[in-house]
Amino acid sequence: MAIIFLSLILCLSSLIIISPSSSTTITLTLSPLSKPHSSSNPWQIRSNIVKTSIQRAYHLKKPKKNHTSSTILHGSTSTSLYARSYGGYTVSLVFGTPAQTIPLVFDTGSSLLWVPCTSSYGCVNCTFSNVDPFNITTFKPKLSSSTRVIGCKNPKCGWVLGSDNVESRCGSDCGSKCRRACPSYMIQYGLGSTSGLAISESLDLPGAVVKDFLLGCSLLSIRQPEGIAGFGRAPTSLPSQLRLRKFSYCLLPHKFDESPRSSKLILSGSGDKISTAYIGSRSKVEYTPLYKNPTTPPYNEYYYVSLRKITVGKKHIKLPYKFLTPNLNGDGGTIVDSGTSLTFMERPLFEPVVKELVAQIIHYKRANDIEAQSGFGLCFDIKNVTNVSFPKLVFHFKGGGKMLMPLANYFSFMSDLGAWCLTIVTDTSPAAPSSGPIGPAIILGNFQQQNFYMEYDLENQRLGFKKHKCG
């Protein structure tokens, strides 16, 4: 792989300054990810979403290590989120002086915020979406007067590389006056990866300008046509850098197509008076504790919650306890991930849920042929019927919170296939573990979060949720 060098003036700076105009709410927009190529094969889009969700789960469960003084945001800000046709959501952020707007994938399952960078940015195998790999929106450092390269002695270099790797990669001869640039990073994302250099830049939020924000300037990616807005729990993430008290969003439902509609991503900093404008009364928001998996990265970057049980109809599903709670190695447990489309469950959890659904759904014919071709684990042959009857699916969390899934969150009508399919997946490969989990056993994807208000209360270490019509 060719090595690409970025030449910029090195200017070390450790202060982060925020100049909020007020404590008013700032709105960001969540948007759909890039549209897949049109295909005459009705199975292709569906099977791709299933495969991508499983590959994403495999990466989160068995990640490769990334060769990778916060400030405080005052008041609240919000931005728009758009749902994309192949299963993710994007948000556009503004960087640089003068400003450059870059669309990014909204991801709570990773932490570094990086952008496709320079006019020489390369993207390999990026033809799976309608994003032209030769016409990707990139950030151009040479056009910004506020771009600075992160140096080896900057503490943020340790955020990216890991404190244990800084000396070995920067060199033991890099003394106190060393002006060597922080070595390049490389990050894996399931099917894709990206590599580049760490820079500091201004982040222009509505009503607030963040100086010296740590940003990944990616020069080469594989199957990653758009950058990533990392909202995980590591120091490199946007919530960590801004010391957010909380952030919240409400995801528009998936239509597997592009939509000009958007929903809000709200960032709440210090001094923010909690607003009820987004969801009306907050009295019905249910909470469950967030906890950190006590292991090394990246497991401790994920948002873990304690799923206690699952009910189908009125039946309590018996689930193996060892899959619900992480062990000393960090294996097991449930994480919430906006970057995964379809919720993933290990087979010992998935199979009893499917078994009970099949036992209760006796009035529809199972579509085994569609399951085999699409990759979905459970489908029913129901043509020309949109008012179907399925048992209720409820996730029960520690603290008493119950996530009663709307039908559209766990069964989806595939009109082109003439079937309703369960939008929860598992790994059916022979290599999939069955005796015990490796990494998180359940990954709550964005499909199951649609039309829910989701609140990450970082100050009180809890996750809030409430059924809500988004948009």
Stockholm file with secondary structure:
# STOCKHOLM 1.0

chainA/1-471         MAIIFLSLILCLSSLIIISPSSSTTITLTLSPLSKPHSSSNPWQIRSNIVKTSIQRAYHLKKPKKNHTSSTILHGSTSTSLYARSYGGYTVSLVFGTPAQTIPLVFDTGSSLLWVPCTSSYGCVNCTFSNVDPFNITTFKPKLSSSTRVIGCKNPKCGWVLGSDNVESRCGSDCGSKCRRACPSYMIQYGLGSTSGLAISESLDLPGAVVKDFLLGCSLLSIRQPEGIAGFGRAPTSLPSQLRLRKFSYCLLPHKFDESPRSSKLILSGSGDKISTAYIGSRSKVEYTPLYKNPTTPPYNEYYYVSLRKITVGKKHIKLPYKFLTPNLNGDGGTIVDSGTSLTFMERPLFEPVVKELVAQIIHYKRANDIEAQSGFGLCFDIKNVTNVSFPKLVFHFKGGGKMLMPLANYFSFMSDLGAWCLTIVTDTSPAAPSSGPIGPAIILGNFQQQNFYMEYDLENQRLGFKKHKCG
#=GR chainA/1-471 SS CCCCCCCCCCCCCCCCCBCCSCSCCCCEEEEECCCBCCCSCHHHHHHHHHHHHHHHHHHHHSCCCCCCCCCCCBSEEEEEEEECTTSCEEEEEEETTTTEEEEEEEETTCCCCEEEBSTTCEEESCTTBSSCTTSCCCBCGGGCTTCEECBTTSHHHHHHHCTTTHHHHHCTTCCTTCCCBCCCEEEEETTEEEEEEEEEEEEEETTEEEEEEEEEEEEEEESCCSEEEECSSSTTSHHHHHTCSEEEEECCCCCSSCCSCCEEEEEECBTCCCCCTTTSCSTTCEEEEEECCSSSTTGGGSEEECEEEEEETTEEECCCHHHHSCCTTSCCCEEECTTCSSEEECHHHHHHHHHHHHHHCCSSEECHHHHHHHCCSCEEECTTCCSCCCCCEEEEETTSCEEECCHHHHEEEETTTTEEEECEECCCSTTSCSSSCSSCSEEECHHHHTTEEEEEETTTTEEEEEECCCC
#=GC SS_cons         CCCCCCCCCCCCCCCCCBCCSCSCCCCEEEEECCCBCCCSCHHHHHHHHHHHHHHHHHHHHSCCCCCCCCCCCBSEEEEEEEECTTSCEEEEEEETTTTEEEEEEEETTCCCCEEEBSTTCEEESCTTBSSCTTSCCCBCGGGCTTCEECBTTSHHHHHHHCTTTHHHHHCTTCCTTCCCBCCCEEEEETTEEEEEEEEEEEEEETTEEEEEEEEEEEEEEESCCSEEEECSSSTTSHHHHHTCSEEEEECCCCCSSCCSCCEEEEEECBTCCCCCTTTSCSTTCEEEEEECCSSSTTGGGSEEECEEEEEETTEEECCCHHHHSCCTTSCCCEEECTTCSSEEECHHHHHHHHHHHHHHCCSSEECHHHHHHHCCSCEEECTTCCSCCCCCEEEEETTSCEEECCHHHHEEEETTTTEEEECEECCCSTTSCSSSCSSCSEEECHHHHTTEEEEEETTTTEEEEEECCCC
//
